[in-house]
């Protein structure tokens, strides 16, 4: 009876751990700080999370999750392991406001009334 009890407890503990992993939120690699990246991504510790933030500051926002493999210390296996946890948002760079396009026809002058 004791081996069954140990097996049952082990199985229950495994299910609890698996449930916590499945309940993990996604992390946006373009807006998250190092602490958030460290907490959510599997196989990414504090130093790799800081490297992600520094890479993003130096090279601009990530366009895809695959681009994360360009960060030193992050490989394709790590990206694949975390693909379901990675969100890529805010990938637009803020640009300067543009002037309205000039129309094809010249502007007309107002007619003077008498």
Beta strands, then each sheet from edge to edge (+ up, - down):
strand 1: 27-28
strand 2: 86-87
sheet 1: 1+ 2+
end
